[in-house]
């Protein structure tokens, strides 16, 4: 049984192990996460009605024990209020992603993994220290890009998260930047999202929105002299 130390802040209760890197850097972690929760609450225009319980662990195996299948994970959410995450020299699984899942769940939990993960990745902006859009540039160039129209209704996108997550985050950013946050939140508040949802909200089918997204990616690539 792991014994945790504990430190409370305005919006969190952090749990960490003795002599861990998390213990040494807990004040820095608190400062970062308090800014995260402030940004998320501002985006969704809500106040989270509880303090998030944040468990900072030394290894992915330790996180896996709490997940329950002895696998290895960098982080996961246990709803409604718990986050388990690796924090060591190589991996610091803090920031927006898991917190975004908790806060957005208070608004709604749509049926599609692509939508839920896309919103979390929108806040992250990066995957493995590279911008989501840079990953999409790369996927388009090496034939690893998977069409949004295929991924949208695939409930197993976690199996190829190294490809699917950056695409989801980039597409979400495109929708928000192009059509506005309020229209995106209108989409997100649908419990069931299907082929008919996009024309109702955006007056365009998903396949047309995806073509606009690809044009947007190519335009940004040209601005930075990147070749697809």
KOLDO-484832 format. One record per residue: x, y, z of N, C-alpha, C in turn; residue in three letters. Coordinates in steps of 0.1 Angstrom, whole numbers, padded with zeros to 4 digits, always signed. Layout:
KOLDO-484832
XYZXYZXYZALA/...
This chain:
KOLDO-484832
+0008-0012+0000+0000+0000+0000+0009+0012+0000UNK/+0007+0021-0010+0015+0033-0011+0010+0043+0000UNK/+0020+0050+0006+0017+0061+0015+0020+0074+0009UNK/+0010+0082+0008+0012+0095+0002+0013+0107+0011UNK/+0021+0116+0007+0021+0129+0014+0010+0138+0006UNK/+0006+0149+0012-0005+0156+0006-0003+0171+0008UNK/-0007+0178-0003-0006+0193-0002-0018+0198-0010UNK/-0025+0207-0003-0038+0213-0009-0036+0227-0014UNK/-0042+0229-0025-0042+0243-0031-0057+0247-0033UNK/-0059+0258-0040-0072+0264-0041-0082+0254-0048UNK/-0077+0247-0059-0086+0238-0067-0082+0224-0067UNK/-0071+0220-0060-0066+0206-0060-0062+0201-0047UNK/-0061+0188-0046-0054+0181-0035-0044+0172-0041UNK/-0032+0175-0039-0021+0167-0046-0016+0157-0036UNK/-0014+0145-0041-0009+0133-0034+0004+0129-0041UNK/+0015+0127-0033+0028+0124-0039+0036+0116-0029UNK/+0046+0109-0034+0054+0099-0026+0066+0106-0020UNK/+0070+0101-0009+0081+0107-0002+0094+0106-0010UNK/+0102+0117-0010+0115+0117-0017+0113+0116-0032UNK/+0101+0119-0037+0099+0118-0052+0102+0132-0058UNK/+0104+0132-0071+0106+0145-0079+0093+0153-0077UNK/+0082+0147-0076+0069+0155-0074+0070+0163-0061UNK/+0075+0156-0051+0076+0163-0038+0086+0175-0039UNK/+0097+0173-0046+0107+0184-0047+0101+0196-0055UNK/+0092+0193-0065+0087+0203-0074+0072+0206-0072UNK/+0067+0203-0060+0053+0204-0058+0047+0218-0059UNK/+0055+0228-0055+0050+0242-0056+0050+0246-0071UNK/+0059+0241-0079+0059+0244-0093+0047+0238-0100UNK/+0044+0225-0096+0033+0218-0101+0020+0225-0098UNK/+0018+0229-0085+0006+0236-0081+0004+0249-0089UNK/+0015+0256-0091+0013+0269-0099+0009+0266-0113UNK/+0014+0256-0119+0010+0252-0133-0004+0248-0134UNK/-0008+0239-0124-0022+0233-0125-0032+0243-0121UNK/-0029+0252-0112-0039+0263-0109-0041+0272-0121UNK/-0031+0274-0129-0033+0282-0141-0042+0274-0151UNK/-0039+0261-0152-0047+0252-0161-0062+0252-0157UNK/-0065+0251-0144-0079+0250-0140-0086+0264-0143UNK/-0078+0274-0141-0083+0288-0143-0087+0289-0158UNK/-0078+0285-0167-0081+0286-0181-0093+0277-0185UNK/-0093+0265-0180-0104+0256-0183-0118+0261-0179UNK/-0118+0267-0167-0131+0272-0161-0135+0284-0169UNK/-0125+0292-0174-0129+0304-0182-0134+0299-0196UNK/-0128+0289-0202-0132+0284-0215-0147+0279-0214UNK/-0150+0271-0204-0163+0265-0203-0173+0274-0195UNK/-0168+0284-0189-0177+0294-0182-0184+0286-0170UNK/-0176+0278-0163-0182+0271-0151-0171+0272-0140UNK/-0176+0269-0128-0168+0267-0116-0169+0252-0112UNK/-0157+0246-0112-0157+0232-0108-0161+0231-0093UNK/-0171+0223-0090-0177+0223-0076-0169+0214-0066UNK/-0157+0210-0070-0150+0201-0061-0135+0203-0063UNK/-0127+0199-0054-0112+0199-0056-0108+0186-0063UNK/-0100+0188-0073-0095+0176-0081-0084+0169-0072UNK/-0085+0156-0071-0076+0148-0064-0065+0143-0074UNK/-0053+0148-0072-0042+0146-0082-0032+0137-0076UNK/-0030+0124-0081-0021+0115-0076-0008+0115-0085UNK/+0003+0119-0080+0015+0119-0088+0024+0108-0084UNK/+0027+0099-0094+0034+0086-0092+0047+0086-0099UNK/+0056+0077-0095+0069+0077-0100+0071+0070-0114UNK/+0062+0060-0116+0064+0052-0128+0050+0049-0134UNK/+0050+0045-0147+0038+0041-0154+0032+0029-0149UNK/+0041+0020-0143+0036+0008-0137+0027+0011-0124UNK/+0032+0020-0117+0024+0025-0105+0011+0030-0109UNK/+0011+0038-0120-0002+0043-0125-0011+0031-0129UNK/-0005+0021-0136-0013+0010-0140-0019+0002-0129UNK/-0013+0002-0117-0019-0005-0106-0032+0002-0102UNK/-0032+0015-0102-0045+0022-0099-0055+0021-0110UNK/-0050+0020-0122-0059+0017-0134-0066+0004-0132UNK/-0059-0006-0127-0065-0019-0123-0062-0031-0132UNK/-0054-0029-0142-0051-0040-0151-0036-0043-0152UNK/-0028-0037-0143-0013-0039-0142-0006-0035-0156UNK/-0013-0027-0164-0007-0022-0176+0002-0010-0172UNK/+0008-0003-0182+0016+0009-0180+0010+0021-0187UNK/+0007+0031-0179+0000+0043-0184+0007+0055-0178UNK/+0007+0066-0186+0013+0079-0182+0003+0086-0173UNK/-0010+0085-0176-0020+0091-0169-0034+0087-0173UNK/-0043+0089-0163-0057+0086-0166-0066+0093-0156UNK/-0079+0094-0160-0089+0100-0151-0098+0089-0145UNK/-0100+0091-0132-0111+0082-0126-0122+0092-0122UNK/-0133+0092-0129-0143+0102-0127-0150+0099-0114UNK/-0155+0110-0107-0155+0124-0113-0144+0133-0110UNK/-0135+0129-0101-0126+0139-0095-0111+0135-0093UNK/-0107+0123-0099-0093+0119-0096-0085+0118-0109UNK/-0072+0122-0108-0063+0120-0118-0051+0113-0113UNK/-0046+0103-0120-0034+0095-0117-0024+0098-0128UNK/-0012+0102-0124-0002+0106-0135+0012+0103-0131UNK/+0020+0100-0141+0035+0099-0139+0041+0112-0137UNK/+0051+0113-0128+0059+0125-0127+0073+0121-0123UNK/+0082+0121-0133+0096+0118-0131+0104+0126-0140UNK/+0117+0123-0141+0126+0132-0149+0123+0131-0164UNK/+0118+0119-0168+0115+0117-0182+0101+0121-0186UNK/+0092+0119-0177+0078+0121-0180+0071+0129-0169UNK/+0066+0141-0173+0058+0149-0164+0044+0150-0170UNK/+0035+0141-0166+0022+0140-0172+0012+0149-0164UNK/+0015+0162-0165+0006+0172-0159+0002+0181-0170UNK/-0005+0192-0167-0009+0201-0178-0024+0200-0180UNK/-0029+0202-0192-0043+0203-0195-0051+0190-0197UNK/-0044+0180-0203-0052+0169-0209-0062+0163-0199UNK/-0057+0157-0188-0066+0150-0180-0076+0159-0173UNK/-0071+0171-0169-0080+0181-0163-0091+0185-0172UNK/-0088+0186-0185-0098+0190-0195-0109+0179-0196UNK/-0106+0167-0194-0116+0156-0194-0125+0158-0182UNK/-0119+0161-0171-0128+0162-0159-0137+0174-0160UNK/-0132+0186-0164-0140+0198-0165-0150+0197-0176UNK/-0146+0192-0188-0156+0191-0199-0167+0181-0196UNK/-0164+0171-0188-0174+0161-0184-0185+0167-0176UNK/-0183+0179-0169-0193+0186-0162-0203+0192-0171UNK/-0198+0195-0184-0207+0201-0194-0215+0190-0201UNK/-0208+0180-0205-0214+0168-0212-0203+0158-0215UNK/-0207+0146-0218-0198+0136-0223-0203+0130-0236UNK/-0200+0136-0247-0205+0131-0260-0200+0116-0263UNK/-0207+0110-0272-0205+0095-0274-0192+0092-0281UNK/-0186+0102-0288-0175+0099-0296-0161+0102-0290UNK/-0152+0092-0289-0139+0094-0284-0131+0105-0291UNK/-0133+0106-0304-0126+0116-0312-0129+0130-0307UNK/-0142+0132-0304-0146+0146-0299-0140+0148-0285UNK/-0141+0138-0276-0136+0140-0263-0121+0142-0262UNK/-0114+0134-0270-0099+0135-0270-0094+0147-0278UNK/-0102+0150-0288-0098+0162-0296-0099+0175-0288UNK/-0108+0176-0279-0109+0188-0270-0098+0188-0260UNK/-0094+0177-0254-0083+0176-0245-0070+0179-0252UNK/-0068+0174-0265-0056+0177-0272-0056+0192-0277UNK/-0067+0198-0279-0068+0212-0283-0061+0220-0272UNK/-0064+0217-0259-0058+0224-0248-0043+0221-0247UNK/-0039+0208-0249-0025+0204-0249-0017+0212-0259UNK/-0022+0213-0271-0016+0219-0283-0004+0210-0288UNK/+0001+0201-0280+0013+0193-0284+0011+0179-0281UNK/+0019+0171-0288+0020+0156-0285+0035+0153-0286UNK/+0040+0147-0275+0054+0144-0275+0063+0156-0279UNK/+0060+0168-0273+0067+0180-0275+0067+0186-0289UNK/+0058+0181-0298+0057+0187-0311+0042+0191-0313UNK/+0040+0203-0319+0027+0208-0321+0018+0198-0329UNK/+0006+0198-0325-0004+0189-0332-0004+0191-0347UNK/-0004+0203-0351-0004+0206-0365+0009+0201-0372UNK/+0020+0202-0366+0032+0197-0372+0032+0182-0374UNK/+0025+0175-0365+0023+0160-0366+0015+0158-0379UNK/+0004+0166-0381-0005+0164-0392+0003+0167-0405UNK/+0011+0177-0405+0020+0179-0417+0028+0167-0420UNK/+0034+0161-0410+0042+0149-0412+0034+0137-0416UNK/+0022+0135-0411+0013+0124-0415+0009+0125-0429UNK/+0006+0137-0434+0002+0139-0448+0014+0136-0457UNK/+0026+0139-0452+0038+0137-0461+0042+0123-0461UNK/+0039+0114-0451+0044+0101-0451+0033+0090-0452UNK/+0021+0095-0456+0009+0086-0459+0004+0080-0446UNK/+0006+0086-0435+0001+0081-0422-0012+0088-0418UNK/-0016+0098-0425-0028+0105-0422-0040+0096-0423UNK/-0049+0097-0413-0061+0089-0413-0073+0100-0414UNK/-0082+0097-0423-0093+0107-0425-0101+0109-0413UNK/-0104+0122-0410-0113+0125-0399-0126+0118-0400UNK/-0131+0117-0413-0144+0111-0415-0144+0096-0411UNK/-0132+0090-0410-0131+0076-0406-0129+0076-0390UNK/-0120+0085-0386-0117+0085-0371-0129+0089-0362UNK/-0137+0098-0368-0148+0104-0360-0156+0093-0353UNK/-0159+0082-0360-0169+0072-0354-0161+0060-0350UNK/-0148+0060-0349-0140+0049-0344-0138+0050-0329UNK/-0144+0041-0321-0143+0042-0307-0130+0036-0302UNK/-0121+0032-0311-0108+0026-0306-0096+0035-0310UNK/-0098+0048-0310-0087+0056-0315-0075+0056-0305UNK/-0078+0052-0293-0067+0050-0283-0056+0041-0288UNK/-0060+0031-0296-0050+0021-0301-0039+0027-0310UNK/-0042+0038-0316-0033+0045-0325-0031+0059-0321UNK/-0031+0062-0308-0032+0075-0302-0020+0084-0307UNK/-0009+0078-0311+0002+0086-0316-0001+0093-0329UNK/-0011+0088-0336-0016+0094-0349-0029+0101-0347UNK/-0038+0094-0340-0052+0099-0339-0053+0111-0330UNK/-0046+0111-0319-0047+0123-0310-0043+0136-0316UNK/-0031+0137-0322-0028+0150-0329-0038+0154-0340UNK/-0043+0144-0347-0053+0148-0358-0065+0153-0351UNK/-0070+0147-0340-0082+0151-0333-0080+0165-0327UNK/-0068+0167-0321-0065+0181-0316-0065+0191-0326UNK/-0058+0188-0338-0057+0198-0348-0071+0201-0355UNK/-0079+0191-0357-0092+0193-0362-0101+0202-0353UNK/-0100+0199-0340-0107+0207-0330-0103+0221-0330UNK/-0090+0224-0331-0085+0237-0332-0090+0244-0344UNK/-0090+0237-0356-0095+0243-0368-0110+0247-0366UNK/-0118+0238-0361-0132+0242-0359-0134+0254-0350UNK/-0127+0254-0339-0128+0265-0330-0123+0278-0336UNK/-0111+0278-0342-0106+0290-0348-0114+0295-0360UNK/-0119+0286-0367-0126+0290-0380-0141+0294-0377UNK/-0148+0286-0369-0162+0288-0367-0166+0293-0353UNK/-0156+0294-0344-0159+0300-0331-0161+0289-0320UNK/-0158+0294-0308-0159+0285-0296-0174+0281-0293UNK/-0183+0291-0295-0197+0288-0291-0203+0277-0300UNK/-0200+0278-0313-0205+0267-0322-0199+0254-0319UNK/-0186+0254-0315-0180+0241-0311-0187+0235-0298UNK/-0189+0244-0289-0195+0239-0276-0210+0235-0279UNK/-0216+0241-0289-0229+0235-0293-0228+0221-0298UNK/-0218+0218-0306-0215+0205-0310-0212+0196-0298UNK/-0204+0200-0289-0199+0192-0278-0211+0189-0268UNK/-0221+0197-0268-0232+0195-0258-0242+0184-0264UNK/-0240+0179-0276-0248+0168-0281-0244+0155-0275UNK/-0253+0148-0268-0250+0135-0262-0246+0125-0273UNK/-0254+0125-0283-0251+0116-0295-0248+0125-0307UNK/-0235+0123-0312-0231+0130-0324-0230+0120-0335UNK/-0236+0123-0346-0236+0114-0358-0235+0122-0371UNK/-0237+0115-0382-0235+0122-0395-0244+0134-0397UNK/-0255+0134-0390-0265+0145-0392-0261+0157-0383UNK/-0253+0155-0373-0250+0166-0364-0242+0178-0370UNK/-0232+0175-0378-0224+0185-0384-0232+0194-0393UNK/-0240+0189-0402-0248+0198-0411-0257+0207-0403UNK/-0263+0202-0392-0272+0210-0384-0265+0222-0377UNK/-0252+0220-0373-0245+0230-0366-0236+0239-0375UNK/-0230+0232-0385-0220+0240-0393-0226+0242-0407UNK/-0237+0237-0410-0244+0238-0423-0235+0232-0434UNK/-0227+0222-0430-0218+0215-0440-0216+0201-0434UNK/-0215+0191-0443-0212+0177-0439-0198+0176-0434UNK/-0195+0166-0426-0182+0164-0421-0171+0163-0432UNK/-0174+0156-0443-0164+0155-0454-0160+0168-0459UNK/-0169+0178-0460-0166+0191-0465-0158+0199-0454UNK/-0161+0197-0442-0153+0204-0431-0139+0198-0431UNK/-0138+0185-0434-0124+0179-0434-0116+0185-0445UNK/-0122+0187-0457-0115+0193-0468-0110+0207-0465UNK/-0119+0215-0458-0115+0228-0453-0103+0227-0443UNK/-0104+0217-0435-0093+0215-0425-0080+0212-0432UNK/-0080+0203-0442-0068+0200-0450-0062+0212-0457UNK/-0071+0220-0462-0067+0233-0469-0060+0242-0459UNK/-0066+0242-0447-0061+0250-0436-0047+0246-0432UNK/-0045+0232-0431-0032+0227-0427-0022+0230-0438UNK/-0025+0229-0451-0016+0231-0462-0013+0246-0463UNK/-0022+0255-0460-0019+0269-0460-0009+0272-0449UNK/-0011+0267-0437-0001+0269-0426+0012+0263-0429UNK/+0012+0252-0436+0025+0246-0441+0033+0255-0450UNK/+0025+0261-0459+0031+0271-0469+0037+0283-0462UNK/+0030+0288-0451+0034+0299-0444+0048+0297-0438UNK/+0050+0284-0434+0063+0281-0427+0072+0273-0436UNK/+0069+0275-0449+0078+0268-0459+0080+0253-0457UNK/+0069+0247-0453+0070+0232-0451+0064+0226-0464UNK/+0069+0214-0467+0064+0207-0479+0057+0195-0475UNK/+0044+0193-0480+0036+0182-0478+0036+0173-0490UNK/
